[in-house]
Each structure stands twice: as C-alpha cells, then as structure tokens.
C-alpha cells in the first residue's frame, strides 16, 4: 500500500497538489473505472480529476487508519498529513 501511494505521490503535480494522468493514454491514471461514466471520457477532464483525487484521498486516509491499527506512528503521521493535503488541494481546485 505504501509503495503504491509513493508512486502516486511521485506523479502528483507540485503546482496544484493533485494527481494527474501520468501518460497520454486513457488507461494511465488512478482508476479509469472510478468515474461515474467509466473510461469513455477524457482522462484529464475535470470530472475524472475530481473523482480520481477524491479516491486518492480516501485510500490515503484508509492507509492512515491501517497504520493506527498496526501502531506505526510514523506512518500515521505521514498518511494523515497526506490525506489532509490532498483534501485541501481538491477543495481548492
């Protein structure tokens, strides 16, 4: 889980703090399946960016909860802060 979140962090845009598609292909994003209409739209549409980043927030927050159960204090702090940062970026956008 942490390796996957690190991959997403490496592909997060430093300007707006959001995850964007890392390739021109419509299959190269967090979840082409996650949006209400699946992958038939443009991968970088505002709707896709919103849903993908909301899902990224959800899974980041979930990892912080798992870290809490496992008593991994450094991970709790990191992923809680990451979830807060992602939520702020989504709300700003």
Backbone torsions as a table, in degrees:
resi	resn	phi	psi	omega
1	UNK	NA	-43.9	-178.1
2	UNK	-69.2	-33.1	177.6
3	UNK	-65.9	-42.1	178.9
4	UNK	-65.6	-42.6	177.7
5	UNK	-64.9	-32.6	175.7
6	UNK	-65.2	-39.1	176.6
7	UNK	-60.8	-46.4	179.1
8	UNK	-63.3	-39.2	178.7
9	UNK	-62.1	-38.5	178.9
10	UNK	-68.3	-19.2	-179.8
11	UNK	-106.7	11.1	177.8
12	UNK	-83.0	135.4	-179.7
13	UNK	-70.9	125.4	-177.9
14	UNK	-72.9	-19.4	-179.2
15	UNK	-73.6	-49.1	-176.3
16	UNK	-110.6	-4.5	177.7
17	UNK	74.8	13.2	-178.0
18	UNK	-108.7	153.8	173.4
19	UNK	-80.3	132.4	177.8
20	UNK	-123.5	162.3	176.5
21	UNK	-55.0	138.5	-178.3
22	UNK	-96.4	5.9	177.8
23	UNK	-154.6	166.4	179.5
24	UNK	-75.5	-16.5	-179.3
25	UNK	-69.6	141.2	178.3
26	UNK	-70.5	-8.4	179.9
27	UNK	-92.5	-5.8	-176.3
28	UNK	-103.8	75.2	175.5
29	UNK	-155.1	175.5	-175.3
30	UNK	-54.3	-48.6	-179.0
31	UNK	-157.6	100.4	177.5
32	UNK	-64.7	-16.3	-177.7
33	UNK	-91.6	-11.1	-167.9
34	UNK	-80.8	-23.1	-177.2
35	UNK	-76.4	160.3	-177.2
36	UNK	-57.2	-28.9	-177.0
37	UNK	-108.4	17.3	-179.2
38	UNK	68.1	-145.1	-172.9
39	UNK	-104.7	18.7	-178.2
40	UNK	-78.0	-11.5	-179.5
41	UNK	-93.8	-175.6	176.8
42	UNK	-73.9	129.7	-174.7
43	UNK	-61.3	-28.5	-178.4
44	UNK	-100.8	17.8	178.1
45	UNK	-65.8	154.5	178.5
46	UNK	-54.9	-37.9	179.1
47	UNK	-62.9	-45.3	179.5
48	UNK	-65.9	-41.4	177.5
49	UNK	-61.1	-42.5	179.2
50	UNK	-61.7	-53.5	-176.4
51	UNK	-64.1	-42.1	179.5
52	UNK	-64.3	-41.3	-179.5
53	UNK	-74.6	-31.8	173.0
54	UNK	-65.0	-40.3	177.5
55	UNK	-67.5	-38.9	175.9
56	UNK	-60.1	-41.9	175.7
57	UNK	-59.7	-46.6	-179.1
58	UNK	-57.9	-49.0	-176.4
59	UNK	-72.3	-30.5	176.1
60	UNK	-67.0	-43.5	176.6
61	UNK	-63.4	-39.0	178.0
62	UNK	-61.8	-41.4	177.8
63	UNK	-64.6	-36.2	176.9
64	UNK	-65.2	-35.7	177.2
65	UNK	-69.1	-39.3	177.0
66	UNK	-64.3	-41.2	177.8
67	UNK	-61.0	-35.3	177.3
68	UNK	-63.4	-45.1	178.8
69	UNK	-62.1	-36.7	-178.0
70	UNK	-87.4	2.4	-180.0
71	UNK	56.9	43.7	178.3
72	UNK	-104.4	87.5	-171.9
73	UNK	-58.0	-42.0	-179.3
74	UNK	-64.1	-40.7	178.8
75	UNK	-68.9	-37.1	177.0
76	UNK	-57.9	-50.0	-177.9
77	UNK	-63.2	-45.8	-177.1
78	UNK	-63.1	-52.4	-173.2
79	UNK	-76.7	-25.4	172.2
80	UNK	-67.1	-46.2	178.1
81	UNK	-63.3	-40.9	178.4
82	UNK	-62.2	-42.4	-179.9
83	UNK	-63.2	-40.9	177.8
84	UNK	-63.7	-42.8	179.7
85	UNK	-63.2	-44.3	179.6
86	UNK	-63.8	-43.5	179.3
87	UNK	-60.9	-41.7	179.0
88	UNK	-64.6	-40.5	179.1
89	UNK	-65.5	-41.0	178.4
90	UNK	-64.0	-46.5	-179.2
91	UNK	-63.8	-37.8	177.8
92	UNK	-65.1	-41.2	-179.8
93	UNK	-67.3	NA	NA
